[in-house]
Amino acid sequence: MNKGDLINEVAKLVGTKREAQAAVECVFDSITKALKKKGQVAIAGFGTFRVAKRKARTGRNPQTGEEIKIEAKVVPKFTAGKALKSAVD
């Protein structure tokens, strides 16, 4: 399922595709804004989006074998909730 498919599923409930697209984009934007502020978004029964720090490390260029330095960065993480895990199981 991609974003377009998700919009089509939401459109079945809200009526128009335009309203569904606005709703889906609002949810994604809200999650993104919360993560930019280094917060977390917990959706009961679904999971938690949070921000994690990755330390700087040494990697290797797969083409040349040369060692390269990979800088520290902040990345988004998702942890599935109990209900989502059991639904997929």
N, C-alpha and C positions, 0 to 999 in steps of 0.2 A: 504494500500500500504506500502510495506517495501522497504528497500534499493535496494534489488534485482529487485523488480518491477520497481522502479524508473530508474535503470540502463537499464532495457529492453526498457522502453519508450524512453529514450535518445538515445539508440542504433538505434531505428527506424529512427532517424533524422541524426545521425552522421555516420552511416554505420556499424561500428563494435562494438561488445560488449566491447572489450578491451578499445577502445577510449572512449566509454560512461562511463565505470567504472572510467577511469582516470579523466574525466571531473567532474563527480559527487564527487569523492573523493577530487578533487582540490577545489571545492566549499565548501565542509564541512570543509576541513583543513583551508581554508582562513577565514571562519567565526570563527572557533575555535581560530586561532591565533589572530584575532582582539579582541575577547572577553578576551583572556588571558592578553592582554595589557590594559585591562579595557576600551576598546573602544566600539563602537557600529557599527552595520552594518545595513544600511537602504536600502531596496530594494523597489524602487518605485512601487506602486500597489500591493505589496505583504505584507510587514511588516518590523518591526524593531527588531533586536536582540540586547540586551543590558545586562549589568551586574548590579545586584542589591545587596545591602548589607542587610542581615538579622541580626537583633539584637539578642543578647543572651537572652534566656528565660528559664522558668521553665516548664518542661513537666511532663508527668506521664507515667510510665511503664504500659501498658494495662494488662499485666499478673499479676503483683503483686500489682499494685496501688501505688507503691513507686514513690516519686517525684524524678526527675532527672534533671540535668542542661544540657541544650542544648546550645552549644557554638555558638557564632556569626560566620557567614560564608558568602561567596560571592557566588551567584547563577546566572545562566543565565535566562533571561526573554525574552519572545517574545510577541510583540504587533502586532496584525493583522492590515494591512492597509485597507483603505476604500474599495478598489476594491475587496480584498479577502473577506471581510465581506459581501459585496453585492453579490458576486458570490455564497457564501455558503447559503445566506438567501433565 
